Amino acid sequence: MNKYDISEAVRYIGVNDYDLDLFESQYEVPDGMAYNSYVILDDKIAVMDTADKRKTAEWLENLEKALDGKKPDYVVISHMEPDHTGSLMALIERYPEIIPVGNAKTFQLMSQFFEVGDLLDRAVTVKEGDTLSLGSHTLRFIFAPMVHWPEVMFSYEESEKLLFSADAFGKFGTLDAEDEDGWACEARRYYFNIVGKYGMQVQNVMKKLAGTEIKAILPLHGPALTEDLDYYLGIYNTWSSYQPEDEGVLVAYASIHGNTRKAAEELGEMLKEKGAPKVVVSDIAREDIAEVIEDAFRYDKMVLMAPSYDAGVFPIMEELLCHLRDKAYQNRKVALVENGSWAPSAGRVMKGYVEAFKNVTIVGNTVTIRSSLKNDSRAALENLADEVVKA
């Protein structure tokens, strides 16, 4: 057994990807990525998902070592995304009698990604609540549509009480990455950027799990969760219901020549002096925008600060606002600060986005800075800081 095995029967065969620079070609992963996969050894042997094609050779080696000369009977496909099915056809080529297990949408997508030939003639198509007996282990299938693809399903192993949770409860980073900030930091960034739009669907599957005894949660990315499961289930409930996790203020700013930056830094100090429990000041043009989105959802308040640009708003601010809109940002309080040298327009554009967010309150009036912070605009910024802290 290796240290990532769950039991004598449930063996870890996943792989770490240390060389990946951008997950899904957009999210920075300085600590790489894990592609988790397991094999359940019983009278019948089930492979639980595969791995990205980048790691096919290593994954097959891990599988063969765990099989120790045996042949797998089934491959259970939780999620058709290529980081989990990239090695699927290599598995089927190696073991041509293996039987794929999935749902109707699984196999529709499979036929889009691969030339499947007569493979689907022997596939097992499951429905919500169906079970698959392997001997002393039994898998029960729990559909989780749009968490975050339509075919996603969880598998609950009834004897060891294991939840194979697809992408839910996943995080960025390899399994051996140094996790100085704890599980939640990279799990939060992963959740809000990848799953975040689908909070209602996460809530629906959480309701299905209510009352189910779970001893371990096994996501497709990140570590197996085996202790204090109420914490993980609770924080997923917070995230998926779009409630703030912490009290605090994100000051998200963009600055062309540095004047808005100086104002943002001053505002950050004002907020701290007035008692804001946590203040994060982020230059959205230079920081990982996925981390800015993470903080926007983490805290209960946000101040958006941007210069006017081409009769609109500086592009990176509009990009952030589009991301927040697409990820269903809601249930927060937001204040606005614009900069404009001759025709301030940033506030109007930012306000248009914010007013369209669900259950978001705009705090105070938009503060307008004319080119650089002066006594009058500094006083207005001070008043806004008071309103934000008191809101």
LUMPAMAR-20900 format. One record per residue (C-alpha): residue number from 1; y, z, x. Coordinates in Angstrom, 1 decimal. Layout:
<recs>
+-----+--------+--------+--------+
!   i !     c2 !     c3 !     c1 !
+-----+--------+--------+--------+
! NUM !      Y !      Z !      X !
...
+-----+--------+--------+--------+
</recs>
This chain:
<recs>
+-----+--------+--------+--------+
!   i !     c2 !     c3 !     c1 !
+-----+--------+--------+--------+
!   1 !    0.0 !    0.0 !    0.0 !
!   2 !    3.6 !   -0.5 !    1.1 !
!   3 !    6.6 !    1.7 !    0.2 !
!   4 !    7.7 !   -0.5 !   -2.6 !
!   5 !    4.3 !   -0.4 !   -4.4 !
!   6 !    4.4 !    1.4 !   -7.7 !
!   7 !    0.7 !    2.4 !   -7.8 !
!   8 !   -2.7 !    1.3 !   -6.5 !
!   9 !   -2.8 !   -1.2 !   -9.3 !
!  10 !    0.9 !   -2.4 !   -9.4 !
!  11 !    1.8 !   -3.8 !   -6.0 !
!  12 !    5.2 !   -5.1 !   -4.8 !
!  13 !    5.1 !   -8.7 !   -3.5 !
!  14 !    8.9 !   -9.4 !   -3.6 !
!  15 !   11.1 !  -10.5 !   -0.7 !
!  16 !   14.4 !   -9.7 !    0.8 !
!  17 !   16.9 !  -12.6 !    1.4 !
!  18 !   19.1 !  -11.6 !    4.3 !
!  19 !   20.7 !  -15.0 !    4.8 !
!  20 !   22.1 !  -15.7 !    1.4 !
!  21 !   25.9 !  -15.9 !    1.5 !
!  22 !   26.8 !  -16.5 !   -2.2 !
!  23 !   24.5 !  -15.4 !   -5.1 !
!  24 !   24.6 !  -18.1 !   -7.8 !
!  25 !   27.0 !  -19.9 !   -5.4 !
!  26 !   29.9 !  -17.7 !   -6.4 !
!  27 !   29.2 !  -13.9 !   -5.8 !
!  28 !   29.6 !  -12.6 !   -2.2 !
!  29 !   26.4 !  -10.7 !   -1.2 !
!  30 !   27.2 !   -9.2 !    2.3 !
!  31 !   24.0 !   -7.1 !    1.9 !
!  32 !   21.8 !  -10.0 !    0.9 !
!  33 !   19.6 !  -10.1 !   -2.2 !
!  34 !   16.1 !   -9.0 !   -3.3 !
!  35 !   13.9 !  -11.1 !   -5.4 !
!  36 !   11.5 !   -8.7 !   -7.0 !
!  37 !    8.0 !   -9.6 !   -8.0 !
!  38 !    4.8 !   -7.6 !   -8.6 !
!  39 !    1.1 !   -8.1 !   -9.1 !
!  40 !   -1.0 !   -6.0 !  -11.4 !
!  41 !   -4.6 !   -5.6 !  -10.2 !
!  42 !   -7.1 !   -5.0 !  -13.0 !
!  43 !  -10.0 !   -6.8 !  -14.6 !
!  44 !   -7.5 !   -9.6 !  -15.2 !
!  45 !   -4.8 !  -10.0 !  -12.6 !
!  46 !   -1.2 !  -10.7 !  -13.6 !
!  47 !    1.6 !  -11.9 !  -11.3 !
!  48 !    4.9 !  -10.6 !  -12.6 !
!  49 !    7.5 !  -13.4 !  -11.8 !
!  50 !    7.8 !  -15.3 !   -8.6 !
!  51 !   10.8 !  -15.7 !   -6.2 !
!  52 !   13.5 !  -18.1 !   -5.1 !
!  53 !   12.3 !  -21.2 !   -3.4 !
!  54 !   14.2 !  -20.1 !   -0.3 !
!  55 !   11.4 !  -17.5 !    0.1 !
!  56 !    8.3 !  -19.3 !   -1.2 !
!  57 !    6.3 !  -19.1 !    2.0 !
!  58 !    7.0 !  -15.4 !    2.5 !
!  59 !    6.4 !  -14.6 !   -1.2 !
!  60 !    3.0 !  -16.4 !   -1.2 !
!  61 !    2.0 !  -14.5 !    1.9 !
!  62 !    2.8 !  -11.2 !    0.2 !
!  63 !    0.9 !  -12.2 !   -2.9 !
!  64 !   -2.2 !  -13.3 !   -0.9 !
!  65 !   -2.2 !  -10.0 !    1.0 !
!  66 !   -2.1 !   -8.0 !   -2.2 !
!  67 !   -4.8 !  -10.1 !   -3.8 !
!  68 !   -7.1 !   -9.6 !   -0.8 !
!  69 !   -9.2 !  -12.6 !   -1.7 !
!  70 !   -9.0 !  -12.4 !   -5.4 !
!  71 !   -7.5 !  -15.0 !   -7.7 !
!  72 !   -4.7 !  -14.3 !  -10.3 !
!  73 !   -5.4 !  -14.9 !  -13.9 !
!  74 !   -1.8 !  -14.9 !  -15.3 !
!  75 !    1.8 !  -15.4 !  -14.2 !
!  76 !    4.2 !  -13.6 !  -16.6 !
!  77 !    7.6 !  -15.3 !  -16.6 !
!  78 !   10.3 !  -12.8 !  -17.6 !
!  79 !   13.2 !  -15.1 !  -16.9 !
!  80 !   13.3 !  -18.9 !  -16.0 !
!  81 !   16.4 !  -18.7 !  -13.7 !
!  82 !   15.5 !  -20.4 !  -10.4 !
!  83 !   15.9 !  -17.3 !   -8.3 !
!  84 !   12.8 !  -16.0 !  -10.1 !
!  85 !   10.9 !  -19.2 !  -10.8 !
!  86 !   11.6 !  -21.2 !   -7.6 !
!  87 !    8.1 !  -20.5 !   -6.3 !
!  88 !    6.4 !  -21.0 !   -9.7 !
!  89 !    5.0 !  -24.5 !   -9.0 !
!  90 !    3.9 !  -23.5 !   -5.5 !
!  91 !    1.9 !  -20.7 !   -7.1 !
!  92 !    0.3 !  -23.0 !   -9.6 !
!  93 !   -0.5 !  -25.5 !   -6.9 !
!  94 !   -2.2 !  -22.7 !   -4.9 !
!  95 !   -4.0 !  -21.3 !   -8.0 !
!  96 !   -4.4 !  -24.3 !  -10.4 !
!  97 !   -6.3 !  -22.3 !  -13.0 !
!  98 !   -3.6 !  -19.6 !  -13.4 !
!  99 !   -2.3 !  -19.2 !  -17.0 !
! 100 !    1.5 !  -19.0 !  -17.5 !
! 101 !    2.7 !  -16.4 !  -20.1 !
! 102 !    6.0 !  -16.7 !  -21.7 !
! 103 !    7.7 !  -17.4 !  -25.0 !
! 104 !    8.6 !  -20.7 !  -26.7 !
! 105 !   12.0 !  -20.8 !  -25.1 !
! 106 !   10.4 !  -20.0 !  -21.7 !
! 107 !    8.3 !  -23.1 !  -21.9 !
! 108 !   11.1 !  -25.3 !  -23.2 !
! 109 !   13.2 !  -24.4 !  -20.1 !
! 110 !   10.1 !  -24.8 !  -17.8 !
! 111 !    9.7 !  -28.4 !  -18.9 !
! 112 !   13.4 !  -29.0 !  -18.1 !
! 113 !   13.1 !  -27.5 !  -14.6 !
! 114 !    9.7 !  -28.9 !  -13.6 !
! 115 !    7.3 !  -31.7 !  -14.2 !
! 116 !    4.7 !  -29.6 !  -16.0 !
! 117 !    2.1 !  -32.2 !  -16.9 !
! 118 !   -0.7 !  -30.5 !  -19.0 !
! 119 !    0.2 !  -27.0 !  -17.7 !
! 120 !    1.6 !  -25.9 !  -21.1 !
! 121 !   -1.7 !  -26.8 !  -22.8 !
! 122 !   -3.2 !  -23.6 !  -21.4 !
! 123 !   -0.1 !  -21.5 !  -21.5 !
! 124 !    0.0 !  -18.3 !  -23.6 !
! 125 !    3.0 !  -18.3 !  -25.8 !
! 126 !    3.9 !  -14.7 !  -26.9 !
! 127 !    6.1 !  -13.4 !  -29.7 !
! 128 !    8.1 !  -10.2 !  -30.0 !
! 129 !    5.7 !   -7.2 !  -29.8 !
! 130 !    2.6 !   -9.2 !  -28.7 !
! 131 !    0.4 !   -7.6 !  -26.1 !
! 132 !   -1.7 !   -8.9 !  -23.3 !
! 133 !   -4.7 !   -6.8 !  -22.1 !
! 134 !   -5.6 !   -6.9 !  -18.4 !
! 135 !   -8.3 !   -4.2 !  -18.7 !
! 136 !   -6.9 !   -0.7 !  -18.3 !
! 137 !   -3.4 !   -2.1 !  -18.3 !
! 138 !   -1.7 !   -3.6 !  -21.3 !
! 139 !    1.6 !   -5.5 !  -21.3 !
! 140 !    3.7 !   -5.4 !  -24.5 !
! 141 !    6.5 !   -8.0 !  -24.7 !
! 142 !   10.0 !   -7.0 !  -25.8 !
! 143 !   12.3 !  -10.0 !  -26.3 !
! 144 !   15.8 !   -9.6 !  -24.7 !
! 145 !   17.5 !  -12.9 !  -25.7 !
! 146 !   20.9 !  -13.6 !  -23.9 !
! 147 !   20.4 !  -10.8 !  -21.4 !
! 148 !   21.5 !  -13.1 !  -20.0 !
! 149 !   19.5 !  -16.3 !  -20.8 !
! 150 !   18.0 !  -17.0 !  -24.2 !
! 151 !   14.3 !  -16.8 !  -23.1 !
! 152 !   14.6 !  -13.4 !  -21.3 !
! 153 !   11.9 !  -10.9 !  -22.2 !
! 154 !   10.9 !   -7.5 !  -20.9 !
! 155 !    7.3 !   -6.4 !  -20.3 !
! 156 !    6.3 !   -2.8 !  -21.0 !
! 157 !    3.1 !   -1.7 !  -19.3 !
! 158 !    1.6 !    0.9 !  -21.6 !
! 159 !   -0.8 !    2.8 !  -19.4 !
! 160 !    1.7 !    3.5 !  -16.5 !
! 161 !    4.7 !    3.3 !  -18.8 !
! 162 !    6.5 !    0.8 !  -16.6 !
! 163 !    9.4 !   -1.4 !  -17.9 !
! 164 !    9.7 !   -4.8 !  -16.2 !
! 165 !   13.3 !   -5.4 !  -17.2 !
! 166 !   14.1 !   -8.9 !  -16.0 !
! 167 !   17.7 !   -9.0 !  -14.7 !
! 168 !   18.7 !   -5.9 !  -16.6 !
! 169 !   19.3 !   -2.8 !  -14.3 !
! 170 !   19.6 !   -5.2 !  -11.4 !
! 171 !   22.0 !   -5.0 !   -8.5 !
! 172 !   23.2 !   -7.0 !   -5.5 !
! 173 !   21.7 !   -6.2 !   -2.0 !
! 174 !   18.3 !   -6.2 !   -0.3 !
! 175 !   16.0 !   -3.3 !   -0.9 !
! 176 !   16.6 !   -1.9 !    2.5 !
! 177 !   20.4 !   -2.3 !    2.4 !
! 178 !   22.5 !    0.8 !    3.2 !
! 179 !   23.7 !    2.0 !   -0.2 !
! 180 !   26.7 !    4.1 !    1.0 !
! 181 !   28.5 !    4.0 !   -2.4 !
! 182 !   25.3 !    4.6 !   -4.4 !
! 183 !   23.4 !    2.4 !   -6.8 !
! 184 !   26.2 !    2.1 !   -9.4 !
! 185 !   28.7 !    0.2 !   -7.2 !
! 186 !   26.8 !   -3.0 !   -6.7 !
! 187 !   24.9 !   -2.6 !  -10.0 !
! 188 !   28.3 !   -2.5 !  -11.8 !
! 189 !   29.6 !   -5.6 !  -10.0 !
! 190 !   26.3 !   -7.3 !  -10.8 !
! 191 !   26.3 !   -6.3 !  -14.4 !
! 192 !   29.9 !   -7.2 !  -15.4 !
! 193 !   30.0 !  -10.5 !  -13.5 !
! 194 !   26.6 !  -11.7 !  -14.6 !
! 195 !   25.5 !  -10.0 !  -17.8 !
! 196 !   28.8 !   -8.6 !  -18.9 !
! 197 !   29.6 !  -11.1 !  -21.7 !
! 198 !   26.4 !  -10.1 !  -23.5 !
! 199 !   27.1 !   -6.5 !  -24.2 !
! 200 !   26.0 !   -6.7 !  -27.9 !
! 201 !   22.6 !   -8.3 !  -26.8 !
! 202 !   22.1 !   -5.5 !  -24.2 !
! 203 !   22.8 !   -3.0 !  -27.0 !
! 204 !   20.2 !   -4.7 !  -29.2 !
! 205 !   17.5 !   -4.4 !  -26.6 !
! 206 !   18.4 !   -0.8 !  -25.8 !
! 207 !   17.8 !    0.0 !  -29.4 !
! 208 !   14.4 !   -1.6 !  -29.2 !
! 209 !   13.6 !    0.7 !  -26.2 !
! 210 !   14.7 !    3.9 !  -28.0 !
! 211 !   11.9 !    6.3 !  -28.2 !
! 212 !    9.8 !    4.5 !  -25.6 !
! 213 !    8.5 !    6.7 !  -22.8 !
! 214 !    9.5 !    5.0 !  -19.5 !
! 215 !    8.5 !    6.3 !  -16.1 !
! 216 !    9.9 !    3.5 !  -14.1 !
! 217 !   12.3 !    0.6 !  -14.6 !
! 218 !   11.4 !   -2.5 !  -12.5 !
! 219 !   14.3 !   -5.0 !  -12.4 !
! 220 !   14.1 !   -8.4 !  -10.8 !
! 221 !   16.9 !   -7.5 !   -8.3 !
! 222 !   17.5 !   -4.1 !   -6.7 !
! 223 !   15.3 !   -1.0 !   -6.3 !
! 224 !   12.7 !    0.3 !   -8.8 !
! 225 !   14.3 !    3.1 !  -10.7 !
! 226 !   11.9 !    6.0 !  -10.9 !
! 227 !   14.0 !    9.2 !  -11.2 !
! 228 !   16.8 !   10.4 !  -13.5 !
! 229 !   16.2 !    7.4 !  -15.9 !
! 230 !   18.5 !    9.0 !  -18.5 !
! 231 !   21.4 !    8.3 !  -16.0 !
! 232 !   20.6 !    4.6 !  -15.7 !
! 233 !   20.0 !    4.1 !  -19.4 !
! 234 !   23.2 !    6.1 !  -20.2 !
! 235 !   25.4 !    4.0 !  -17.8 !
! 236 !   23.9 !    0.8 !  -19.2 !
! 237 !   24.9 !    2.0 !  -22.7 !
! 238 !   28.4 !    2.7 !  -21.4 !
! 239 !   28.8 !   -0.7 !  -19.8 !
! 240 !   27.2 !   -2.7 !  -22.6 !
! 241 !   29.4 !   -1.0 !  -25.2 !
! 242 !   32.5 !   -1.9 !  -23.2 !
! 243 !   33.6 !    1.7 !  -22.8 !
! 244 !   35.5 !    2.8 !  -19.7 !
! 245 !   33.3 !    4.6 !  -17.2 !
! 246 !   36.2 !    6.5 !  -15.5 !
! 247 !   39.8 !    7.5 !  -16.1 !
! 248 !   42.0 !    5.6 !  -13.7 !
! 249 !   44.3 !    2.6 !  -13.2 !
! 250 !   43.6 !   -0.7 !  -11.6 !
! 251 !   46.8 !   -2.4 !  -10.3 !
! 252 !   45.8 !   -6.0 !  -10.0 !
! 253 !   48.5 !   -8.1 !   -8.3 !
! 254 !   49.1 !  -11.5 !   -6.9 !
! 255 !   52.0 !  -12.2 !   -4.5 !
! 256 !   53.4 !  -15.3 !   -2.9 !
! 257 !   55.8 !  -14.1 !   -0.3 !
! 258 !   55.1 !  -10.3 !   -0.4 !
! 259 !   57.7 !   -9.1 !   -2.9 !
! 260 !   55.3 !   -8.5 !   -5.7 !
! 261 !   52.9 !   -6.9 !   -3.3 !
! 262 !   55.6 !   -4.3 !   -2.2 !
! 263 !   56.3 !   -3.6 !   -5.9 !
! 264 !   52.5 !   -3.1 !   -6.6 !
! 265 !   52.2 !   -0.7 !   -3.6 !
! 266 !   55.2 !    1.3 !   -4.9 !
! 267 !   53.8 !    1.4 !   -8.4 !
! 268 !   50.5 !    2.6 !   -7.0 !
! 269 !   52.3 !    5.5 !   -5.3 !
! 270 !   54.3 !    6.3 !   -8.5 !
! 271 !   51.1 !    6.4 !  -10.5 !
! 272 !   49.5 !    8.9 !   -8.1 !
! 273 !   52.6 !   11.1 !   -8.0 !
! 274 !   52.6 !   11.2 !  -11.8 !
! 275 !   49.0 !   12.4 !  -12.0 !
! 276 !   46.8 !    9.3 !  -12.5 !
! 277 !   43.3 !   10.6 !  -11.5 !
! 278 !   42.4 !    7.4 !   -9.7 !
! 279 !   44.5 !    4.4 !   -8.6 !
! 280 !   43.1 !    1.2 !   -7.2 !
! 281 !   45.6 !   -1.4 !   -5.9 !
! 282 !   44.0 !   -4.9 !   -5.5 !
! 283 !   45.4 !   -8.1 !   -4.0 !
! 284 !   43.4 !  -10.5 !   -6.2 !
! 285 !   44.1 !  -13.5 !   -3.9 !
! 286 !   42.5 !  -11.8 !   -0.9 !
! 287 !   39.9 !   -9.5 !   -2.4 !
! 288 !   36.5 !  -10.5 !   -3.9 !
! 289 !   37.5 !  -11.2 !   -7.5 !
! 290 !   34.1 !  -10.1 !   -8.6 !
! 291 !   35.0 !   -6.6 !   -7.4 !
! 292 !   38.4 !   -6.7 !   -9.2 !
! 293 !   36.5 !   -7.6 !  -12.4 !
! 294 !   34.2 !   -4.6 !  -11.7 !
! 295 !   37.2 !   -2.3 !  -11.4 !
! 296 !   38.8 !   -3.7 !  -14.5 !
! 297 !   35.8 !   -2.7 !  -16.5 !
! 298 !   35.3 !    0.6 !  -14.7 !
! 299 !   38.7 !    2.1 !  -15.4 !
! 300 !   40.5 !    2.7 !  -18.7 !
! 301 !   43.8 !    1.3 !  -17.7 !
! 302 !   45.1 !   -1.8 !  -15.8 !
! 303 !   48.5 !   -3.1 !  -14.7 !
! 304 !   48.7 !   -6.8 !  -14.1 !
! 305 !   51.5 !   -7.9 !  -11.7 !
! 306 !   52.2 !  -11.6 !  -10.8 !
! 307 !   54.9 !  -14.0 !   -9.9 !
! 308 !   55.9 !  -16.9 !  -12.1 !
! 309 !   54.7 !  -20.3 !  -11.0 !
! 310 !   55.3 !  -23.8 !  -12.4 !
! 311 !   56.7 !  -22.3 !  -15.6 !
! 312 !   53.5 !  -20.3 !  -16.0 !
! 313 !   51.7 !  -17.6 !  -13.9 !
! 314 !   50.4 !  -17.7 !  -10.3 !
! 315 !   47.0 !  -19.5 !  -10.6 !
! 316 !   44.8 !  -16.7 !   -9.2 !
! 317 !   46.1 !  -14.3 !  -11.9 !
! 318 !   45.2 !  -16.8 !  -14.6 !
! 319 !   41.8 !  -17.1 !  -13.0 !
! 320 !   41.3 !  -13.4 !  -13.3 !
! 321 !   42.5 !  -13.4 !  -16.9 !
! 322 !   40.1 !  -16.2 !  -17.7 !
! 323 !   37.2 !  -14.2 !  -16.1 !
! 324 !   38.1 !  -11.1 !  -18.1 !
! 325 !   38.3 !  -13.2 !  -21.3 !
! 326 !   34.9 !  -14.8 !  -20.7 !
! 327 !   33.4 !  -11.4 !  -19.9 !
! 328 !   34.7 !   -9.9 !  -23.2 !
! 329 !   37.1 !   -7.4 !  -21.7 !
! 330 !   38.1 !   -4.9 !  -24.3 !
! 331 !   38.8 !   -1.3 !  -25.3 !
! 332 !   41.4 !   -0.7 !  -22.5 !
! 333 !   45.2 !   -0.2 !  -22.1 !
! 334 !   47.1 !   -2.8 !  -20.1 !
! 335 !   50.7 !   -3.0 !  -18.7 !
! 336 !   52.5 !   -6.1 !  -17.4 !
! 337 !   54.9 !   -6.7 !  -14.5 !
! 338 !   56.3 !  -10.2 !  -13.8 !
! 339 !   58.3 !  -11.6 !  -11.0 !
! 340 !   60.6 !  -14.6 !  -11.3 !
! 341 !   63.5 !  -15.8 !   -9.3 !
! 342 !   65.2 !  -18.1 !  -11.9 !
! 343 !   63.0 !  -18.5 !  -15.0 !
! 344 !   60.4 !  -15.6 !  -15.3 !
! 345 !   57.4 !  -16.9 !  -17.1 !
! 346 !   54.4 !  -14.9 !  -15.8 !
! 347 !   54.8 !  -12.1 !  -18.3 !
! 348 !   54.6 !  -14.5 !  -21.3 !
! 349 !   51.4 !  -16.1 !  -20.0 !
! 350 !   49.7 !  -12.8 !  -19.1 !
! 351 !   50.7 !  -11.3 !  -22.5 !
! 352 !   49.2 !  -14.2 !  -24.3 !
! 353 !   45.8 !  -13.6 !  -22.7 !
! 354 !   45.9 !   -9.8 !  -23.1 !
! 355 !   46.9 !  -10.0 !  -26.8 !
! 356 !   43.7 !  -12.1 !  -27.4 !
! 357 !   41.5 !   -9.4 !  -25.9 !
! 358 !   39.7 !   -7.2 !  -28.4 !
! 359 !   41.1 !   -3.7 !  -28.9 !
! 360 !   43.4 !   -3.8 !  -25.9 !
! 361 !   46.8 !   -2.0 !  -26.2 !
! 362 !   49.8 !   -3.3 !  -24.2 !
! 363 !   51.6 !   -0.3 !  -22.8 !
! 364 !   55.4 !   -0.4 !  -22.7 !
! 365 !   57.5 !   -3.5 !  -22.2 !
! 366 !   57.0 !   -6.1 !  -19.6 !
! 367 !   58.9 !   -5.2 !  -16.4 !
! 368 !   60.7 !   -8.2 !  -14.9 !
! 369 !   61.5 !   -8.3 !  -11.2 !
! 370 !   64.0 !  -10.8 !  -10.1 !
! 371 !   62.8 !  -12.0 !   -6.7 !
! 372 !   62.5 !   -8.5 !   -5.1 !
! 373 !   62.5 !   -4.9 !   -6.3 !
! 374 !   66.0 !   -3.5 !   -6.7 !
! 375 !   67.3 !   -0.2 !   -8.2 !
! 376 !   67.3 !   -1.4 !  -11.8 !
! 377 !   63.8 !   -2.9 !  -11.7 !
! 378 !   62.5 !    0.1 !   -9.7 !
! 379 !   63.7 !    2.4 !  -12.4 !
! 380 !   62.0 !    0.2 !  -15.0 !
! 381 !   58.8 !    0.4 !  -12.9 !
! 382 !   59.1 !    4.1 !  -12.7 !
! 383 !   59.4 !    4.3 !  -16.5 !
! 384 !   56.4 !    2.0 !  -16.9 !
! 385 !   54.4 !    4.3 !  -14.6 !
! 386 !   55.2 !    7.3 !  -16.8 !
! 387 !   54.1 !    5.3 !  -19.9 !
! 388 !   50.8 !    4.2 !  -18.3 !
! 389 !   49.9 !    7.8 !  -17.2 !
! 390 !   50.7 !    9.2 !  -20.6 !
! 391 !   49.0 !    6.4 !  -22.6 !
+-----+--------+--------+--------+
</recs>
